[in-house]
Amino acid sequence: MEPSLSPIKSFRGHTDYLSRLVFSKQKNELKIISTCADRTVRIWDVETGNQVGDSFDGHTSSTGGLAVSMDGRKIVSAAQDGKIIIWDADTREIVRCLSNHTDWVGCIRFSPDEKRFASASWDGTLKIWDVGTGELVFDIDDHQGRVSTVAYSPNGTRFASGSYDQTVRIWNAATGKQQTQPLIHDKPVYSIVWSPDSRRLISACKDGQIYFWSAPTGAQLGFPLRAHSKAIIALAISPNGELIASASVDSTARLWSTTTRKPFGRVLQHARKVSAIAFSPNGQLVATGGRENTIFLWDISQESTIMTNAVSASFVSPASHISSYIDQPSANFHSLPASPAQALDELPDATEFATEPVGSRDAAASHSPSLSLQGHSDHEIPTPVHTPPPVELSDSIQVPPEAINVRDATASPSPSLPPQSSFHPRIVTASASTPVLASPPKSFLKRFPMFNRSAASIHSKRWKFPRIGSIMQRKHRNVEPQAGS
């Protein structure tokens, strides 16, 4: 059984399953705001674990989507009947009620400047609202199924939506127009988050996998991460972008390094499915909730990737050891920018693309990451560049992929295997990533010089009989002079 972390605190009071959780700083005190199927919105004090004041009672159906302003004074909540309520957090009074949606609104997100907010609904629409006036700015219905999630990029220039139609779509925040082709998934998309630098988009699906995308181009970055055995309901990203947290129907929440895509720390084990997860502003605490009707608080400040070996192998991505693929486009991604030149113009000056065309079959083996960074700010996700993984050859020989089929490679001063023919690989200079190879084991016949011939010559009658006869005749002639002396 996997090692699991113990929660440091639990918050009890809700009478049904938790929908969403958000951390908020209110009057220099850390709070957790929650929505729940019991139709209420509640505020909790992280220090004491107690509910702060009365619950927000204004919804007549299960509450779902939730957004909180940076100062904690404004709360937007949504419900199963499609109603959205803007609250004054201090007075708990309703500021405005919006009823344009006709079905469950499961996700609400503020724009970075908090002048607008987005709502995603099962009625198949994505709507953008003006916070001050309550007016509808954009009404988008391009998705072909329920819209389950929406998120603004941290720089405020884009927002993205995920749907049951198995796509994520990226939109221009100023015009409401779609910027890239849909990002294709294998199953319905339940949750999305942005990296702090706004260049990467991370999505989670019903199949338990986490996908990584280039936001400017829509290219898939590497292979999906097999994170859970069942559907992932919610994702969260740490403030510095170094970790992502996933909540799943498999009754666990898990942490992952965005740099290596490996498990981080111990599993956050629950008794029932987990539907809500959030990071604290300093990234040291994680709050989770689900079918247990309880909010759990976890201290992850002492966790590290040292615990990776203790995590069940069934949850580790089959390609998680291939670090060089982290920021390279997948060889089989389905989404390309409508105009590559236009997408390049949208990138920061520090971003470079590989010289090979995105989407080619050789993209996964390229040495240049599709989004290699020249420098990082404090909020950027580090993107290490690694040597591509070795290619397995017969006789237990391993050589880097760049050495294969290279006939005119520069001679290496390190020990190498002489090529047996023009298509055999040549071993490059030994380094930390290229081990010095021992000679391959000889076959049985090659251990004996007399049999060191081709199979055809070994079985040739001319080899077996005439040559043996000539040897015997020569030996006979050498013996006769000695007999006569």
C-alpha positions in Angstrom: 0.0 0.0 0.0 1.2 3.5 -0.8 2.5 5.8 2.0 -0.1 8.5 2.6 0.2 11.9 4.2 -2.0 12.7 7.2 -4.1 15.8 7.1 -3.3 18.4 9.8 -6.8 19.7 10.1 -10.4 19.0 9.0 -13.3 21.4 8.6 -16.8 20.0 9.3 -20.2 21.6 8.8 -21.3 20.9 5.2 -24.0 18.3 4.9 -23.3 17.1 1.4 -20.4 16.7 -1.0 -17.9 19.6 -1.6 -17.9 21.2 -5.1 -15.1 23.9 -5.1 -12.5 25.3 -2.7 -10.6 28.6 -2.8 -8.0 30.0 -0.4 -8.3 33.7 0.3 -6.6 36.3 2.5 -9.2 38.4 4.4 -7.9 41.0 6.8 -4.5 39.3 6.9 -6.1 36.1 8.0 -6.1 33.0 5.8 -9.5 31.6 4.9 -11.0 28.8 2.8 -14.2 29.5 0.9 -16.3 26.4 -0.2 -19.3 25.6 -2.3 -21.3 22.4 -1.7 -24.3 20.3 -2.8 -26.0 21.5 0.4 -26.8 24.7 -1.5 -24.6 26.9 0.7 -21.4 28.9 0.5 -19.2 29.0 3.6 -16.1 30.7 4.9 -13.6 28.8 7.2 -10.8 30.1 9.3 -7.6 28.1 8.5 -6.0 28.8 11.9 -8.9 27.6 14.1 -10.7 25.3 11.7 -14.0 26.9 12.5 -16.7 28.4 10.2 -16.6 32.2 10.0 -20.1 33.6 10.5 -23.2 32.3 8.9 -23.3 30.5 5.6 -24.3 32.3 2.4 -27.9 31.3 1.8 -29.3 32.4 -1.5 -29.1 29.5 -3.8 -32.0 27.1 -4.2 -29.9 24.3 -5.7 -26.5 22.7 -5.3 -23.7 25.3 -5.5 -20.8 24.6 -7.8 -18.6 27.2 -9.5 -16.8 29.6 -7.2 -14.5 32.6 -7.5 -13.1 35.0 -4.9 -11.5 38.4 -5.5 -7.9 39.0 -4.4 -9.0 41.1 -1.4 -11.5 38.5 -0.4 -14.4 41.0 -0.3 -16.2 39.8 -3.4 -17.4 36.2 -3.9 -19.1 34.8 -7.1 -20.9 31.5 -6.8 -23.0 29.5 -9.2 -25.5 26.6 -8.9 -27.1 23.7 -10.6 -30.0 25.7 -11.8 -27.6 28.0 -13.8 -28.0 31.0 -11.4 -24.9 33.0 -10.6 -24.8 35.3 -7.5 -22.3 38.0 -6.7 -21.9 38.4 -3.0 -20.5 41.1 -0.6 -18.3 38.9 1.5 -18.4 41.2 4.5 -22.2 41.7 4.7 -23.1 38.3 3.0 -25.6 40.3 1.0 -26.4 39.6 -2.7 -25.0 42.3 -4.9 -26.3 40.9 -8.2 -28.0 37.8 -9.5 -27.5 36.5 -13.1 -29.8 33.9 -14.6 -28.7 33.6 -18.2 -27.4 30.0 -18.0 -30.0 27.2 -18.1 -28.0 24.4 -16.5 -25.3 23.6 -14.0 -22.5 26.1 -13.8 -19.6 24.2 -12.5 -16.8 26.7 -12.9 -16.3 30.5 -12.3 -13.1 32.4 -12.8 -12.1 36.1 -12.4 -9.9 37.8 -15.0 -6.6 38.9 -13.5 -7.7 42.5 -13.3 -11.0 41.3 -11.8 -13.1 43.5 -14.1 -14.6 40.4 -15.7 -15.4 36.8 -14.9 -16.1 33.7 -16.9 -18.7 31.0 -16.4 -18.7 27.5 -17.9 -22.0 25.6 -18.0 -23.5 22.3 -18.9 -25.9 24.1 -21.2 -22.9 24.1 -23.6 -22.1 27.8 -23.4 -19.2 29.9 -22.1 -20.0 33.4 -20.9 -17.9 36.4 -20.0 -19.4 38.9 -17.7 -18.7 42.5 -16.6 -18.3 42.4 -12.8 -19.3 46.0 -12.2 -22.5 46.1 -14.3 -23.4 42.4 -14.6 -23.7 42.8 -18.4 -22.9 39.9 -20.7 -19.7 40.6 -22.7 -19.3 37.4 -24.7 -21.7 34.5 -25.2 -19.7 31.6 -26.7 -21.4 28.4 -27.8 -18.7 26.8 -30.1 -18.3 23.7 -27.9 -20.3 20.7 -29.0 -21.0 19.5 -25.5 -21.2 20.5 -21.8 -18.6 23.1 -20.9 -17.0 22.0 -17.7 -14.1 24.3 -17.0 -12.7 27.7 -17.8 -9.6 29.6 -16.8 -7.9 33.0 -17.6 -4.3 33.1 -18.4 -2.3 35.0 -15.7 -1.3 37.7 -18.1 -5.0 38.3 -19.0 -4.7 38.0 -22.7 -6.4 34.7 -23.1 -8.9 32.3 -21.5 -9.3 28.7 -22.1 -12.3 26.3 -21.8 -12.7 22.6 -21.5 -15.6 20.5 -22.5 -17.3 17.1 -22.7 -16.7 17.3 -26.5 -13.1 16.2 -25.6 -11.5 19.5 -26.5 -9.9 22.5 -24.9 -10.3 25.8 -26.8 -8.2 29.0 -26.3 -9.8 32.4 -26.8 -8.6 35.9 -27.2 -9.7 37.7 -24.0 -10.2 41.1 -25.8 -12.2 39.8 -28.8 -13.7 36.5 -27.7 -12.4 34.8 -30.8 -10.8 31.4 -30.9 -7.0 31.6 -31.2 -5.9 28.0 -32.1 -7.4 24.9 -33.3 -9.2 22.8 -30.6 -6.8 20.8 -28.4 -8.0 17.2 -28.9 -8.2 14.8 -25.9 -9.3 11.2 -25.7 -12.0 11.8 -23.1 -14.1 14.7 -21.7 -12.0 17.5 -20.1 -12.9 18.3 -16.5 -10.3 20.8 -15.4 -7.6 23.2 -16.8 -5.0 25.4 -15.3 -2.4 27.8 -16.7 1.3 28.0 -15.9 2.3 31.3 -14.2 4.1 32.5 -17.4 0.9 32.0 -19.5 2.8 29.9 -22.0 1.6 26.5 -21.0 -1.9 25.0 -20.4 -2.5 21.9 -18.4 -5.7 19.9 -18.7 -7.2 16.9 -16.9 -9.6 14.3 -18.3 -12.1 11.6 -17.5 -9.4 9.0 -18.4 -7.2 10.0 -15.5 -4.5 11.6 -17.6 -3.0 15.1 -17.5 -2.1 16.8 -20.7 0.4 19.6 -21.3 0.0 22.1 -24.1 1.8 25.1 -25.7 -0.7 28.0 -25.3 0.5 30.1 -28.3 0.5 27.2 -30.8 -1.8 24.6 -29.4 0.9 21.9 -29.7 0.8 19.1 -27.2 4.0 19.0 -25.1 5.2 15.4 -24.7 3.0 12.5 -23.7 0.0 12.7 -21.3 0.8 11.9 -17.7 -1.0 8.8 -16.4 -1.9 10.4 -13.0 -4.9 8.4 -11.7 -6.7 5.2 -12.3 -10.1 7.0 -12.7 -11.4 10.4 -13.8 -9.6 13.6 -12.6 -12.3 16.0 -11.3 -10.1 19.0 -10.5 -6.6 20.4 -11.0 -4.7 23.2 -9.1 -1.3 24.7 -9.7 1.0 26.1 -7.0 1.7 29.8 -7.0 5.2 29.3 -8.3 4.1 26.8 -10.9 6.4 24.1 -9.7 3.6 21.7 -8.6 0.2 20.6 -9.8 -2.4 18.9 -7.6 -5.0 16.5 -9.0 -8.2 15.3 -7.3 -9.8 12.1 -8.6 -12.8 9.8 -8.4 -10.3 7.1 -7.3 -10.4 8.6 -3.8 -7.0 10.2 -3.9 -5.4 13.6 -4.5 -1.8 13.6 -5.8 1.0 16.1 -6.3 3.2 16.3 -9.4 6.3 18.1 -10.3 5.7 20.2 -13.4 9.4 20.0 -14.3 9.9 16.2 -14.2 6.2 15.1 -14.3 7.0 12.7 -11.5 5.0 12.2 -8.2 5.8 14.7 -5.5 5.4 13.5 -1.9 2.9 11.1 -0.5 -0.6 10.5 -1.7 -3.4 12.4 -0.1 -5.7 9.5 0.6 -9.5 9.8 1.1 -12.3 7.4 1.9 -14.4 8.5 -1.1 -14.0 10.4 -4.3 -12.3 13.8 -4.3 -13.9 16.7 -6.2 -12.2 19.9 -5.0 -8.5 20.9 -4.4 -6.7 24.2 -3.9 -3.2 25.5 -3.0 -2.7 28.1 -0.3 -1.1 31.5 -1.4 2.3 30.4 -0.1 2.1 27.0 -1.7 2.7 25.1 1.5 -0.8 24.0 2.2 -3.3 22.0 0.1 -7.1 21.8 0.8 -9.2 19.0 -0.5 -12.8 17.9 -0.3 -15.3 15.5 -1.8 -17.9 12.9 -0.9 -16.9 12.8 2.7 -18.6 16.2 3.2 -15.4 17.4 5.0 -12.6 19.8 4.0 -9.1 18.4 4.8 -6.0 20.5 5.2 -2.6 19.1 4.3 0.9 20.4 5.0 3.1 19.6 2.0 6.1 21.8 3.0 8.1 18.8 4.1 7.3 16.6 1.1 9.7 16.1 -1.7 10.3 14.0 -4.8 12.4 11.6 -2.6 9.1 9.8 -2.0 8.8 9.0 -5.7 9.9 5.4 -5.3 7.1 4.7 -2.9 4.4 5.6 -5.3 2.7 2.8 -7.1 4.2 2.3 -10.6 0.7 2.0 -12.0 0.2 5.7 -11.5 3.5 6.8 -13.0 3.4 8.0 -16.6 4.9 5.4 -19.0 7.1 8.1 -20.4 7.8 9.9 -17.2 11.4 8.9 -17.3 11.9 10.6 -20.7 12.7 14.1 -19.4 13.6 15.4 -22.8 10.1 15.1 -24.0 8.6 17.4 -21.4 8.6 20.5 -23.6 8.7 18.9 -27.0 5.6 18.6 -29.2 4.1 15.1 -29.2 4.7 13.4 -32.5 1.0 12.6 -32.8 -0.7 15.8 -31.5 -3.9 16.7 -33.3 -3.9 20.5 -32.9 -1.8 23.0 -34.9 -2.0 26.8 -35.0 -4.2 28.2 -37.8 -1.3 30.4 -38.7 2.2 29.5 -37.5 3.5 33.0 -38.3 0.7 34.6 -36.3 1.3 32.3 -33.4 5.0 33.1 -33.4 4.3 36.8 -33.2 2.3 36.2 -30.0 5.3 34.7 -28.2 7.7 36.6 -25.8 11.0 37.5 -27.3 12.8 34.9 -25.1 10.9 32.0 -26.6 12.4 30.0 -29.4 11.0 27.2 -31.5 12.8 24.2 -32.9 13.9 24.5 -36.5 11.9 21.4 -37.5 8.3 21.9 -38.3 5.9 21.2 -35.5 4.0 18.0 -35.9 6.6 16.1 -37.9 7.4 12.6 -36.9 10.9 13.5 -35.9 9.8 16.3 -33.5 9.9 14.0 -30.5 13.6 13.2 -31.2 14.7 16.8 -31.7 17.4 18.2 -29.5 15.8 21.6 -29.4 12.7 21.8 -27.2 9.8 23.4 -28.9 9.6 26.0 -26.2 13.1 26.4 -24.9 13.5 29.4 -22.7 16.5 31.8 -22.6 15.7 32.9 -19.0 13.3 32.5 -16.2 11.5 34.9 -13.9 10.6 34.0 -10.3 7.2 32.7 -11.6 8.3 30.7 -14.6 8.3 27.0 -14.7 11.9 25.9 -15.2 12.3 23.9 -18.5 15.5 21.8 -18.4 17.0 20.5 -21.6 18.1 16.9 -21.5 19.8 14.5 -23.8 17.3 12.3 -25.6 16.9 8.8 -24.2 19.1 6.0 -25.6 17.8 3.7 -28.2 17.8 0.0 -27.4 19.8 -2.2 -29.8 20.5 -5.9 -30.0 23.2 -7.5 -27.9 22.5 -5.0 -25.1 24.1 -2.1 -26.9 22.8 1.4 -26.2 23.6 4.5 -28.3 22.1 7.9 -28.5 19.5 8.3 -31.3 21.5 11.0 -33.0 24.3 8.4 -33.7 22.0 6.1 -35.7 22.4 6.1 -39.5 25.1 8.8 -39.4 27.8 7.6 -41.8 29.9 10.6 -41.9 30.0 11.4 -38.2 33.3 12.8 -36.8 35.6 10.2 -35.5 35.4 9.9 -31.7 38.4 9.7 -29.4 36.5 7.4 -27.1 36.3 3.6 -27.4 33.9 2.7 -30.2 32.7 -0.3 -32.0 33.9 -0.5 -35.6 30.9 -0.6 -38.0 30.2 -4.0 -39.5 28.5 -2.3 -42.4 27.5 1.1 -43.5 24.2 1.2 -41.6 25.5 0.2 -38.2 25.6 2.9 -35.5 28.7 4.7 -34.5 29.4 5.4 -30.8 29.9 9.0 -30.0 32.3 10.6 -27.5 31.7 9.2 -24.0 30.2 11.7 -21.6 27.9 11.7 -18.5 25.0 10.9 -20.8 26.8 8.4 -23.0 28.3 5.4 -21.2 31.5 3.7 -22.5 30.4 0.5 -24.0 32.0 -2.9 -23.6 32.5 -5.1 -26.7 29.4 -7.0 -27.7 29.5 -10.8 -26.9 30.7 -12.9 -29.8 28.5 -15.6 -31.2 29.3 -19.2 -30.5 30.9 -19.9 -33.9 33.0 -16.7 -33.9 34.8 -17.9 -30.7 36.6 -20.5 -32.9 38.8 -19.0 -35.7 38.3 -22.1 -37.9 34.6 -21.5 -37.9 34.8 -17.8 -38.4 33.2 -17.9 -41.8 29.8 -17.4 -43.2 27.1 -20.0 -42.8 27.2 -20.7 -46.5 30.9 -21.5 -46.4 30.7 -23.6 -43.3 28.2 -25.9 -44.9 29.9 -26.0 -48.3 31.0 -29.4 -49.5 34.0 -27.8 -51.0 35.0 -26.6 -47.5 34.3 -29.9 -45.8 35.9 -32.5 -48.1 38.4 -31.2 -50.8 40.1 -28.9 -48.3 40.5 -31.7 -45.7 41.8 -34.0 -48.4 44.5 -31.4 -49.4 45.5 -31.0 -45.8 46.0 -34.8 -45.4 48.0 -35.0 -48.6 50.3 -32.1 -47.4 50.7 -33.9 -44.1 51.6 -37.2 -45.8 54.3 -35.5 -48.0 55.8 -33.9 -44.9 56.1 -37.3 -43.1 57.6 -39.3 -45.9 61.1 -37.7 -46.0 61.4 -38.3 -42.3 60.7 -41.9 -42.7 63.5 -42.3 -45.3 66.2 -40.6 -43.4 
